[in-house]
């Protein structure tokens, strides 16, 4: 298995399902889709001072991961 950390936890940039799907498709050039998974790049609180990201941003980012996984893998 290869887990693609496609969603940044360091900024408020909101990735879209379309962007993530395109990156997954790119990865399938090297690894079969059945061996891929997606996740955030790391945790949302990876330093003592935290990141400048709101709970709303975090929920969106987790939601777009779920949306993308359902669209790609069913």
C-alpha atoms as one frame of an Amber mdcrd trajectory, in Angstrom:
protein
   0.000   0.000   0.000   1.037   3.552  -0.719  -0.685   6.372   1.137  -0.693
   9.676  -0.723  -0.638  12.663   1.660  -2.540  14.957  -0.677  -4.126  17.445
   1.723  -2.000  20.043   3.474  -2.508  20.528   7.183  -0.286  23.593   7.298
  -2.398  26.134   5.428  -5.988  27.093   4.847  -5.783  26.248   1.133  -8.859
  24.156   0.334  -8.077  21.360  -2.055 -10.911  20.138  -4.262 -12.030  16.600
  -5.013 -11.141  17.245  -8.647  -7.564  18.188  -7.745  -7.151  15.149  -5.545
  -8.644  12.832  -8.165  -6.196  14.164 -10.764  -3.263  13.513  -8.424  -4.492
   9.985  -7.741  -4.789   9.397 -11.483  -1.225  10.609 -11.907  -0.043   8.164
  -9.220  -1.749   5.271 -11.018   0.842   5.654 -13.762   3.205   3.954 -11.290
   1.037   2.052  -8.815  -2.333   0.330  -9.325  -5.295   2.212  -7.856  -6.089
  -0.777  -5.623  -2.766  -0.250  -3.842  -3.298   3.473  -3.200  -4.911   5.362
  -0.328  -5.219   9.058   0.520  -4.778  11.040   3.705  -3.723  14.430   5.021
   0.025  15.015   4.773   0.295  14.725   8.573  -1.624  15.755  11.699  -3.405
  19.072  12.080  -1.420  20.000  15.178   2.178  19.111  14.490   3.902  21.762
  16.576   3.483  23.191  20.048   2.054  26.441  18.653  -0.195  24.641  16.177
  -1.050  25.753  12.681  -3.080  28.746  11.540  -6.009  26.654  10.440  -9.550
  26.711  11.787 -11.715  23.812  12.838 -13.908  24.623   9.836 -10.881  24.244
   7.542 -10.008  20.929   9.175 -13.548  19.614   8.722 -13.561  20.696   5.078
 -10.224  19.015   4.401 -11.316  15.735   6.008 -14.612  15.934   4.125 -12.903
  16.399   0.765 -10.766  13.341   1.497 -13.901  11.270   2.158 -15.649  12.681
  -0.924 -12.652  11.872  -3.106 -12.192   8.368  -1.699 -15.850   7.570  -2.336
 -15.631   8.873  -5.904 -12.391   7.031  -6.726 -12.822   3.754  -4.840 -16.591
   3.628  -4.291
